[in-house]
Amino acid sequence: MKALARGASLLVVIVIVVGGTAGIGAALGLGSVTILAGLTALFCFIAANGGPLRADLKLLAGFAPAVVIGGALPRLLGQVSQVAAIAALVVIVFVAALLPVLGTRFVTVGLGLGMASVFGYGYQLTGGANVWRIIAAPAIAVAIVIVLRTLMGAADPDKPTRVALAAALVGGAGTAERAARAWLSDRPRVWQSRVLGAGARFQATMGVLRGRAKALPAEQAETLTEVLDAAQQQMATLAEAVKAKSTPDDLPPVSRATARISLPGATERLVDDLWRMTDTVHEAVTTRDRSTANFPPYFVRALVRREMEGVFSWQSALLRHAIRCAIGMIIALTVASFRPGDPLTVSFLMTTFAIMQPEWRDTLAKAWQRVGGALAGAAVLALVLWLLPQSALLPIALVALLIGFPLMQTQPMVFNGCMVFLSVGLNASTKHLDPDATLIEYVLLMAGAVAIGLLFGFLAVPGVPRPPLSRRFADATAELQRLLRMVSSLLRGDEVLGRAIGARFRDASRAHQNLVSPEPGSKPPTADQQEALDEAGEGLRGLAGSSLALFRLGNSAPALADFTEAAARALDDGVESPRPPAGLDDEQQLIADMVIADLLRIQHARAALA
């Protein structure tokens, strides 16, 4: 029932975004480009929705010009030179393939930018619109999305931040990173920073203790599990309080569950840490200190710059994949240039782009979804063509649009099947084409798009090594150790050049990227290894960010020097995580808590990866 409710609410949003934009576009005289405005609005809304209002509007401020330029530039250049138009679109695809280095959310941003640009270029090939309409369509779409997003978030602007923090308290894949990014992108509050740090340590410690429970004798394991379940239940209650706009009056105090029998020393200490973190979250939620946290506003910009610097090296698997995507689009665009005026060109180009994923291991799954959905949709459409008159195709295509888009992320195969109805039905009705021939042509074009996408999604670059997972994990932890030790020297007051730290950070960022996004041809991880890889990747990325935060403190925090050195040692197998020194301020305590949480994640994942 919840899934149906979510699907229904998403359907309403899609109708408002796409329908409203298309209606306004039609009223303004966009003509055949109205659908470009509607789909661009949908891509923009998906890319810039889900975070706090302030962060989403900032993202739109940067994303909107890129979408307008991406949609219009190839069209404008196409008036002068087809080669220049292809070159512009290839550059846009290349940039879109690099955006995921900024975080998982930017996978959607890159997809939206690429799709909108490819869609606009496709209209240039079909000759379906003049220049001002191609420029006006994405501009109107962006303006409508900005207004809609503002109206949706004005009543409670920081609700998404609280929801992300609450999700991190409960636990789950990627929740800690999403919470940290939401907190950083919003106006950081003191109470939220305490929840973020303590919650991260709580869940990381919980993961370690769950693993230890499996190795303990039966009676001790049962006792430990009871304590962990009690702590998790209390944290779930606190998560609901964090999610609320104000603290509930009936929020109960923390009631510690004690072990019935003694536990091993290190386990006992971790259990005590677990309850202390629960107390910290409870205190932060009840006091709700809404003053702005003393966190450097330039930190996010510096972190983004360092991560991007790590990409621009031939040693980066993400850069090599972006190059393969660009080459694949060159092939697809060359094929499309021989079919001027073909209304199915847009579908061919968008399919090719969609199959080539930022992480190459997703490409095969994406291709199967596209092929399976296209074949199933083609079979159903063939039945519709046999049973119903051609006049029914347009309303069926519109219904397919409304059914398919809510399922774009949860049921991509159904979404792709609906796109067959949309593309064939819409083109056959509006262009007065033979629907049978259009359907056959569509299936053949999809086969070509899948072939290009798979070829360049899995193309291995000759001479590039493909180390095993254990080697990549060892390289990533070793680079991070070097970074932490250099930061520790800086905290002690030693002279360390900023460019030396920058080089270390780039190496650590590149090693992390190669760990989570290996070169095609590498042995794929097992299910258990993939789960551990996600956990380790999140921990390594978090540690790199914390290293940059410690670097920004400089020699003003000598108390953290030994702590940072101990954190570097803890990346070795069998070395326990350090305890933070006493007397830290809120900013330093948050950094220390995040360092410990990320170390625990890496240590927990080590057994499956080393």
C-alpha positions in Angstrom: 0.0 0.0 0.0 2.9 2.4 0.8 4.4 1.7 -2.6 1.1 2.5 -4.3 0.8 5.7 -2.3 4.3 6.8 -3.2 3.5 5.9 -6.9 0.3 7.9 -6.8 1.9 11.0 -5.2 4.8 10.8 -7.8 2.2 10.6 -10.5 0.6 13.8 -9.3 3.9 15.5 -9.2 4.7 14.4 -12.7 1.4 15.6 -14.0 2.0 19.0 -12.4 5.5 19.4 -13.6 5.2 18.0 -17.1 1.6 18.9 -17.7 2.0 22.4 -16.2 5.2 23.2 -18.1 3.8 21.8 -21.4 0.6 23.8 -20.9 2.5 27.0 -20.3 4.8 26.3 -23.2 1.8 25.7 -25.5 0.2 28.9 -24.4 3.5 30.8 -25.1 3.6 29.3 -28.6 6.4 26.7 -28.3 4.6 24.4 -30.6 6.3 21.1 -31.2 9.0 21.9 -28.6 6.4 21.8 -25.8 7.4 18.2 -25.0 11.1 19.3 -24.7 10.0 21.9 -22.1 8.0 19.3 -20.2 10.7 16.6 -20.1 13.4 19.2 -19.3 11.3 20.3 -16.4 11.0 16.7 -15.2 14.7 16.1 -15.4 15.5 19.4 -13.6 12.9 18.5 -10.9 14.3 15.1 -10.3 17.9 16.4 -10.2 17.2 19.3 -7.8 14.7 17.7 -5.4 15.2 15.8 -2.2 17.6 18.1 -0.4 17.0 21.1 1.8 15.4 24.0 0.0 18.5 26.3 0.2 20.8 23.6 -1.2 18.3 22.6 -4.0 17.9 26.2 -5.1 21.7 26.6 -5.1 22.0 23.5 -7.2 19.3 24.8 -9.6 21.2 28.1 -9.9 24.2 26.2 -11.3 22.3 23.4 -13.1 19.8 25.7 -14.9 22.2 27.6 -17.1 23.9 24.3 -17.9 20.6 22.8 -19.0 19.7 25.9 -21.1 23.1 25.9 -22.7 23.1 22.1 -23.2 19.7 22.2 -24.8 20.4 25.2 -27.1 24.1 25.2 -27.9 24.1 22.1 -30.2 21.0 23.5 -32.0 22.6 26.9 -32.6 25.9 25.4 -33.7 24.0 23.0 -36.0 22.9 26.1 -38.1 26.6 26.7 -38.8 28.3 23.3 -38.7 27.1 19.8 -37.9 30.6 18.8 -36.8 30.6 21.7 -34.3 27.2 20.7 -33.0 28.3 17.1 -32.5 31.5 18.3 -30.7 29.5 20.4 -28.3 27.1 17.6 -27.4 30.1 15.2 -26.9 31.7 17.6 -24.5 28.4 17.9 -22.5 28.2 14.1 -22.3 31.8 13.9 -21.2 31.1 16.4 -18.4 27.9 14.6 -17.4 29.8 11.3 -17.0 32.3 13.0 -14.6 29.7 14.6 -12.3 29.1 11.4 -10.2 32.5 12.1 -8.6 30.7 14.8 -6.5 28.4 12.2 -4.9 25.6 9.8 -5.7 23.1 12.7 -6.1 25.0 14.0 -9.0 24.4 10.8 -10.9 20.9 12.1 -11.4 22.2 15.6 -12.2 24.4 14.2 -14.9 21.6 12.1 -16.3 19.3 15.1 -16.4 21.9 17.3 -18.1 22.7 14.7 -20.7 19.2 13.7 -21.4 18.0 17.3 -21.9 21.0 18.1 -24.1 20.5 15.0 -26.3 16.8 15.6 -26.5 17.4 19.2 -27.7 19.9 18.0 -30.2 17.5 15.5 -31.6 15.0 18.2 -32.4 17.8 20.0 -34.3 18.2 16.8 -36.5 14.5 16.5 -37.1 14.1 20.2 -37.9 11.1 20.3 -35.6 11.6 23.8 -34.2 13.3 27.2 -34.7 16.1 28.6 -32.6 14.1 30.8 -30.2 11.8 27.9 -29.2 14.8 25.6 -28.6 16.3 28.2 -26.2 12.9 29.2 -24.6 11.9 25.6 -23.9 14.5 24.7 -21.3 14.5 28.3 -19.9 10.8 28.1 -19.2 11.1 24.6 -17.7 13.8 25.7 -15.3 11.9 28.8 -14.2 8.8 26.7 -13.5 10.8 24.2 -11.5 12.4 26.9 -9.4 9.0 28.3 -8.5 7.5 24.9 -7.8 10.5 23.8 -5.6 10.3 27.1 -3.7 6.6 26.6 -3.0 7.1 23.0 -1.9 9.8 23.8 0.6 8.9 27.3 1.9 6.8 26.0 4.8 9.7 23.8 6.3 12.9 24.5 4.4 15.2 22.2 6.5 12.9 19.2 6.7 14.9 17.1 4.2 18.0 17.7 6.4 16.2 16.4 9.5 14.8 13.4 7.5 18.3 12.6 6.2 19.7 12.8 9.8 16.9 10.6 11.1 17.6 8.0 8.4 21.3 8.0 9.3 20.4 7.3 13.0 18.3 4.2 11.9 21.1 3.1 9.5 21.2 1.8 6.0 23.5 1.9 2.9 24.6 5.4 2.1 22.5 7.1 4.8 25.5 8.6 6.7 27.0 10.2 3.6 23.6 11.6 2.5 23.1 13.0 6.0 26.5 14.6 6.0 26.0 16.2 2.6 22.5 17.5 3.5 23.9 19.0 6.7 26.8 20.6 4.9 24.7 22.0 2.0 22.1 23.5 4.4 22.8 26.1 7.0 24.6 23.9 9.6 23.0 24.0 13.1 24.8 23.1 16.3 22.2 20.5 17.4 22.2 18.9 14.0 26.0 18.6 14.0 25.9 16.8 17.3 23.3 14.4 16.0 25.3 13.9 12.8 28.6 13.0 14.6 27.1 10.9 17.4 24.7 9.1 15.0 27.5 8.2 12.6 29.6 6.8 15.5 26.5 4.9 16.8 25.8 3.1 13.6 29.4 2.3 12.8 29.8 0.9 16.3 26.6 -1.0 15.9 27.9 -2.6 12.8 31.1 -3.7 14.5 29.3 -5.1 17.5 26.8 -7.0 15.3 29.8 -8.6 13.6 31.4 -9.5 17.0 28.1 -11.1 18.2 28.5 -13.7 15.5 31.9 -14.7 16.8 31.1 -14.8 20.6 30.0 -17.9 22.5 26.2 -18.4 22.4 25.3 -17.0 25.8 27.5 -13.8 25.3 26.2 -13.4 21.8 22.6 -13.6 23.0 23.2 -11.0 25.7 25.0 -8.7 23.4 22.2 -8.9 20.8 19.6 -8.0 23.4 21.6 -4.9 24.4 22.1 -3.9 20.7 18.4 -4.4 19.9 17.5 -2.2 22.9 19.9 0.5 21.8 18.6 0.4 18.2 15.0 0.7 19.4 15.9 3.8 21.5 17.7 5.3 18.6 14.7 4.7 16.4 12.6 6.7 18.8 15.1 9.5 18.8 15.1 9.4 15.0 11.4 10.2 14.9 12.1 13.1 17.3 14.8 14.4 15.0 12.5 14.2 12.0 9.8 16.3 13.8 9.9 20.1 13.3 10.0 20.5 17.1 10.9 18.1 19.9 7.9 16.0 21.1 6.9 16.8 24.7 6.6 13.1 25.5 10.1 12.1 24.4 11.3 9.6 27.1 14.8 9.7 28.6 17.4 7.2 27.5 17.2 3.9 29.5 20.3 1.9 29.2 20.1 -1.9 28.9 22.9 -3.7 30.7 24.4 -7.0 29.8 23.3 -10.0 31.9 26.8 -11.4 31.8 30.2 -9.9 31.4 31.5 -9.3 27.9 35.1 -9.1 26.5 36.9 -5.9 27.4 37.0 -4.3 24.0 33.3 -5.3 23.4 32.3 -3.8 26.7 34.0 -0.5 25.8 32.2 -0.4 22.4 28.9 -1.0 24.1 29.6 1.9 26.5 30.4 4.1 23.5 27.1 3.1 21.9 25.1 4.3 24.9 27.1 7.5 25.2 26.3 8.3 21.6 22.6 7.7 22.4 22.8 10.1 25.3 24.5 12.7 23.1 21.8 12.5 20.4 19.1 12.7 23.1 20.6 15.8 24.6 21.0 17.4 21.2 17.4 16.7 20.2 15.9 18.0 23.5 18.0 21.2 23.6 17.9 21.9 19.9 20.6 24.6 19.8 19.7 26.3 16.5 22.7 28.6 16.4 24.8 28.2 13.3 27.7 25.7 13.7 31.2 27.1 13.4 32.1 25.2 10.3 34.1 26.8 7.5 31.7 27.9 4.7 34.5 27.2 2.1 34.9 23.6 3.1 32.4 22.2 0.6 34.0 24.2 -2.3 37.5 23.0 -1.3 36.3 19.4 -1.0 34.7 19.5 -4.4 37.8 21.0 -6.0 40.1 18.4 -4.5 37.8 15.6 -5.6 37.6 16.9 -9.2 41.4 17.3 -9.3 41.6 13.6 -8.5 39.6 12.7 -11.6 41.8 14.4 -14.2 44.4 11.7 -14.5 44.7 8.8 -16.8 44.9 6.6 -13.7 41.3 7.5 -12.9 38.8 4.8 -14.0 36.0 7.5 -14.0 37.9 9.6 -16.5 38.6 6.7 -18.7 34.9 5.8 -18.6 33.9 9.4 -19.4 36.2 9.2 -22.5 34.5 5.9 -23.5 31.1 7.5 -23.1 32.1 10.5 -25.3 33.4 8.1 -28.0 30.2 6.1 -27.9 28.2 9.2 -28.3 30.3 10.3 -31.3 29.5 6.9 -33.0 25.8 7.3 -32.2 25.7 10.9 -33.4 27.4 10.0 -36.6 24.8 7.3 -37.3 22.0 9.8 -36.4 23.4 12.4 -38.8 22.7 10.0 -41.7 19.0 10.0 -40.7 17.9 13.7 -40.9 14.2 14.2 -40.2 13.7 10.8 -38.6 11.5 11.3 -35.5 13.0 8.2 -33.8 16.5 9.7 -33.8 15.8 11.2 -30.4 14.9 7.8 -28.9 18.0 6.2 -30.4 20.4 8.9 -29.0 18.7 9.0 -25.5 18.9 5.2 -25.2 22.6 5.1 -26.1 23.3 7.8 -23.5 21.2 6.1 -20.8 22.9 2.7 -21.2 26.4 4.1 -20.7 26.4 4.5 -16.9 28.9 6.4 -14.8 29.8 3.1 -13.2 30.5 0.6 -15.9 29.2 -2.4 -13.9 25.7 -0.8 -14.2 25.8 -0.8 -18.0 24.8 -4.5 -18.5 21.9 -4.2 -16.1 20.7 -1.0 -17.8 21.0 -2.6 -21.2 18.9 -5.6 -20.1 16.2 -3.3 -18.7 16.2 -1.4 -22.0 16.1 -4.5 -24.2 13.6 -6.4 -22.1 11.4 -3.4 -21.7 11.6 -2.5 -25.4 10.7 -6.1 -26.5 7.9 -6.4 -24.0 6.5 -3.0 -25.0 6.8 -3.8 -28.7 4.9 -7.1 -28.2 2.1 -5.3 -26.3 2.1 -2.4 -28.9 1.8 -5.0 -31.7 -1.3 -6.4 -30.0 -2.7 -2.9 -29.6 -2.1 -2.2 -33.3 -3.9 -5.4 -34.2 -6.9 -4.7 -32.0 -7.4 -0.9 -32.0 -7.5 1.8 -34.6 -4.5 4.1 -35.2 -6.5 7.0 -33.7 -6.2 5.3 -30.3 -2.3 5.5 -30.4 -2.0 9.1 -29.1 -4.1 8.8 -26.0 -2.5 5.4 -25.3 1.0 7.1 -25.6 0.0 9.8 -23.1 -1.3 7.2 -20.7 1.9 5.3 -21.0 3.8 8.5 -20.2 1.9 8.9 -17.0 2.3 5.3 -16.0 5.9 5.0 -16.9 7.6 8.0 -15.3 6.5 7.2 -11.7 8.2 3.8 -12.2 11.4 5.2 -13.8 13.6 4.3 -10.7 11.7 1.5 -9.1 10.6 -0.5 -12.2 12.9 0.6 -15.0 11.8 -2.3 -17.3 8.2 -1.2 -17.1 9.3 2.4 -17.7 11.2 1.4 -20.8 8.2 -0.6 -22.1 6.0 2.5 -21.7 8.6 4.6 -23.6 7.9 2.3 -26.6 4.3 3.3 -26.5 5.2 7.0 -26.1 7.8 7.2 -28.9 6.0 5.0 -31.5 2.5 6.2 -30.6 3.4 9.9 -30.5 5.4 9.9 -33.7 3.0 7.7 -35.6 0.0 9.9 -34.6 1.6 13.4 -35.0 3.8 12.7 -38.0 1.1 10.5 -39.7 3.5 7.5 -40.1 2.8 3.9 -40.6 2.7 2.5 -37.0 3.8 -1.0 -38.1 6.9 0.2 -39.9 7.6 2.7 -37.1 7.5 -0.1 -34.5 10.0 -2.2 -36.5 12.3 0.7 -37.0 12.1 1.5 -33.3 13.2 -2.0 -32.3 16.1 -2.0 -34.7 17.3 1.4 -33.5 17.1 0.2 -29.9 19.3 -2.8 -30.8 21.8 -0.5 -32.3 21.8 1.8 -29.2 22.3 -1.2 -27.0 25.2 -2.5 -29.1 26.9 0.9 -28.9 26.2 1.4 -25.2 27.5 -2.1 -24.3 30.6 -1.8 -26.6 31.8 1.4 -25.0 30.4 0.7 -21.6 32.6 -2.4 -21.3 35.4 -1.4 -23.6 38.7 -2.1 -21.8 41.5 0.2 -22.6 44.6 -1.7 -23.7 47.6 -1.6 -21.4 45.5 -0.4 -18.4 46.0 -2.7 -15.4 43.0 -4.4 -13.7 44.1 -5.1 -10.1 42.0 -7.4 -7.9 39.6 -6.0 -5.3 42.0 -6.7 -2.4 44.8 -4.8 -4.2 42.5 -1.8 -4.9 41.4 -1.8 -1.2 45.0 -1.9 0.0 46.0 0.9 -2.3 43.0 3.1 -1.2 43.8 2.6 2.5 47.5 3.2 2.0 46.9 6.5 0.2 44.6 7.6 3.0 47.2 6.7 5.6 49.8 8.9 3.9 47.3 11.7 3.8 46.4 11.4 7.5 50.0 11.3 8.5 50.8 14.4 6.6 47.8 16.2 8.2 49.0 15.0 11.6 52.4 16.6 11.0 50.7 19.9 10.1 48.6 19.8 13.3 51.8 19.4 15.3 53.1 22.6 13.8 55.5 21.1 11.2 55.8 23.0 8.0 53.8 21.3 5.3 53.2 22.9 1.9 49.6 23.2 0.8 50.3 21.8 -2.7 51.8 18.7 -1.0 48.6 18.1 0.9 46.7 18.7 -2.4 48.7 16.0 -4.2 48.1 13.6 -1.4 44.4 14.3 -1.4 44.2 13.8 -5.2 46.0 10.5 -4.9 43.6 9.4 -2.1 40.5 10.5 -4.1 41.7 8.7 -7.2 42.4 5.5 -5.3 38.9 5.7 -3.8 37.4 6.2 -7.3 39.3 3.2 -8.6 38.2 1.1 -5.7 34.4 1.7 -6.2 34.5 2.0 -10.0 37.1 -0.4 -11.4 38.3 -0.8 -15.0 36.1 -2.9 -17.3 37.3 -6.5 -17.3 38.0 -6.5 -13.5 36.5 -9.5 -11.6 33.1 -8.4 -10.3 32.7 -8.6 -6.5 30.4 -11.1 -4.9 27.2 -10.0 -3.1 29.0 -9.9 0.3 32.0 -8.1 -1.2 29.7 -5.5 -2.9 28.0 -4.8 0.5 31.4 -4.4 2.1 32.7 -2.4 -0.8 29.9 0.1 -0.4 30.6 0.4 3.3 34.4 0.8 2.8 33.9 3.3 0.0 31.6 5.4 2.2 34.2 5.3 5.0 37.2 6.1 2.8 35.4 9.1 1.2 34.3 10.3 4.6 37.9 10.0 6.0 39.2 12.0 3.0 36.7 14.8 3.7 37.6 14.8 7.4 41.3 15.0 6.5 40.6 18.2 4.6 38.7 19.6 7.5 41.6 18.8 9.8 44.0 20.4 7.3 41.8 23.6 7.4 42.3 23.7 11.2 46.0 24.0 10.7 48.2 24.3 13.8 45.3 25.7 15.8 44.3 22.2 17.0 47.5 20.5 18.3 45.3 18.3 20.5 44.1 16.5 17.4 47.6 15.7 16.1 48.1 12.4 18.1 44.5 11.5 17.4 45.0 11.9 13.6 48.3 9.9 13.7 46.4 7.1 15.7 43.7 7.2 13.0 46.3 6.5 10.3 47.6 3.5 12.3 44.0 2.3 12.7 43.8 1.7 9.0 46.2 -1.2 9.5 44.6 -4.6 10.2 44.0 -5.4 13.9 44.6 -1.8 15.2 41.7 -0.3 17.2 40.2 3.1 16.5 41.5 5.9 18.7 39.4 7.8 21.3 39.0 11.6 20.8 40.8 13.8 23.2 38.9 15.8 25.8 38.1 19.5 25.6 37.2 19.7 21.9 34.9 22.4 20.6 31.8 21.4 18.6 33.6 21.6 15.2 36.5 19.5 16.4 34.3 17.0 18.2 32.2 16.5 15.0 35.4 15.9 13.0 36.7 13.4 15.5 33.3 11.6 15.7 33.2 11.3 11.9 36.8 10.0 11.8 36.0 7.3 14.3 32.8 6.3 12.5 34.5 6.0 9.2 37.4 4.0 10.6 34.9 1.6 12.1 33.2 1.2 8.8 36.5 0.4 7.0 37.5 -2.0 9.7 34.2 -3.8 9.5 34.4 -4.2 5.8 38.1 -5.3 5.8 37.4 -9.0 6.3 35.5 -9.3 3.0 37.8 -7.1 1.0 41.4 -7.8 2.2 
